[in-house]
Amino acid sequence: MPSSDERERWNRKYRENPEAWLDPDPFLAQAFSKYVQPLFPRGGSALDLAGGAGRHSIWLAKQGWKVTLMDISETGIELARRNAGPLAPHIHFVVDDLTQFRASQTGFDLVIGFFYLERGMFPEILKAVRPGGLLVYKTYTVEQLKLSSGPKDPSHLLEPKELLRLVEGLQVLHYSETVAEKATAEIVARRKDS
Ligand SMILES: C[S@@+](CC[C@H](N)C(=O)[O-])C[C@H]1O[C@@H](n2cnc3c(N)ncnc32)[C@H](O)[C@@H]1O
C-alpha cells in the first residue's frame, strides 16, 4: 500500500478510536526491567519506530528516558502529544514516513518497534542502535492468519524465526514466538560495542 494511503488509513483509525492505543504492551516493561535498566541505570535516548499514539514513548519518558517518536500519522502524533501531557517535553515528536528512514550517525541507546513491519528498513533500524545499545521489537507473525482478528496482510507478518534473521549481526538476548490472543514474535538484541 502506498505510504499516503497508509497515512490516511491510520489517521482514520486514530480519529475513530482514540482510546484504543493507550496501554503499553507488557513486553516493554518486561524487557526494560531485565535488559534495559541494568545496562542504562541512568536512562538514555530512545527511538520509538511507528510509535503511533505514544503509549510506549510515554512509558519510557516516565522512566526518565528522552524519546523520539516517529510515525507517519499526524493524527496519531497529535494524540501522542495530548496523551503525554506534562511528559511531552521529554518526547521529540516526528511525523515521517519510515520507508524513507535513514539512521543518524549518533544513534540511540534503545530502539523499539511494536506492531509495525517493513522488512526493508531493518538495515537502517540496526544502524540506529548505537554500539552497546539495545533493540526491543515485537510484532505479528503469520500465525495471526489463523486467528479471527488482527492484520491479515502477509507482507506485514513475520515468518517463523524471521525476526532472528532480520537482526543478524546483533547479539540476541531474548527471543520468543507466541500464539495467544495475538500471534507475535519478540526480541531483545544488543549491538556490539565498536
Ligand atoms: C499497529 S500501529 C502500532 C503503533 C505503536 N507502535 C503501538 O504499538 O502502539 C502501526 C503504526 O504504524 C504507523 N505506520 C504505518 N506505516 C508507516 C510508515 N510508512 N512510516 C511511519 N509509520 C507508519 C501507523 O501510523 C501506526 O501508528
The ligand as an SDF file (V2000), in Angstrom:
LIG
                    3D

 27 29  0  0  0  0  0  0  0  0999 V2000
   -0.3620   -1.1680   14.7260 C   0  0  0  0  0  0  0  0  0  0  0  0
    0.0840    0.5500   14.8880 S   0  0  0  0  0  0  0  0  0  0  0  0
    1.2780    0.4270   16.1880 C   0  0  0  0  0  0  0  0  0  0  0  0
    1.5420    1.7340   16.8660 C   0  0  0  0  0  0  0  0  0  0  0  0
    2.5020    1.6420   18.0600 C   0  0  0  0  0  0  0  0  0  0  0  0
    3.7760    1.0640   17.6940 N   0  0  0  0  0  0  0  0  0  0  0  0
    1.8630    0.8690   19.1880 C   0  0  0  0  0  0  0  0  0  0  0  0
    2.2190   -0.3000   19.3820 O   0  0  0  0  0  0  0  0  0  0  0  0
    1.0070    1.4450   19.8520 O   0  0  0  0  0  0  0  0  0  0  0  0
    1.0830    0.7890   13.4350 C   0  0  0  0  0  0  0  0  0  0  0  0
    1.6370    2.2030   13.2980 C   0  0  0  0  0  0  0  0  0  0  0  0
    2.4980    2.2430   12.1670 O   0  0  0  0  0  0  0  0  0  0  0  0
    2.3860    3.5190   11.5910 C   0  0  0  0  0  0  0  0  0  0  0  0
    2.9070    3.4670   10.2200 N   0  0  0  0  0  0  0  0  0  0  0  0
    2.4080    2.7490    9.1750 C   0  0  0  0  0  0  0  0  0  0  0  0
    3.1770    2.9560    8.0710 N   0  0  0  0  0  0  0  0  0  0  0  0
    4.1620    3.8200    8.4330 C   0  0  0  0  0  0  0  0  0  0  0  0
    5.2650    4.4030    7.7320 C   0  0  0  0  0  0  0  0  0  0  0  0
    5.4890    4.1650    6.4480 N   0  0  0  0  0  0  0  0  0  0  0  0
    6.0730    5.2430    8.4120 N   0  0  0  0  0  0  0  0  0  0  0  0
    5.8560    5.5080    9.7400 C   0  0  0  0  0  0  0  0  0  0  0  0
    4.8360    4.9880   10.4420 N   0  0  0  0  0  0  0  0  0  0  0  0
    3.9930    4.1370    9.8030 C   0  0  0  0  0  0  0  0  0  0  0  0
    0.8940    3.8330   11.6910 C   0  0  0  0  0  0  0  0  0  0  0  0
    0.6190    5.1880   11.5420 O   0  0  0  0  0  0  0  0  0  0  0  0
    0.5900    3.2760   13.0790 C   0  0  0  0  0  0  0  0  0  0  0  0
    0.7140    4.2760   14.0580 O   0  0  0  0  0  0  0  0  0  0  0  0
  1  2  1  0
  2  3  1  0
  2 10  1  0
  3  4  1  0
  4  5  1  0
  5  6  1  0
  5  7  1  0
  7  8  2  0
  7  9  1  0
 10 11  1  0
 11 12  1  0
 11 26  1  0
 12 13  1  0
 13 14  1  0
 13 24  1  0
 14 15  1  0
 14 23  1  0
 15 16  2  0
 16 17  1  0
 17 18  1  0
 17 23  2  0
 18 19  1  0
 18 20  2  0
 20 21  1  0
 21 22  2  0
 22 23  1  0
 24 25  1  0
 24 26  1  0
 26 27  1  0
M  CHG  2   2   1   9  -1
M  END
$$$$
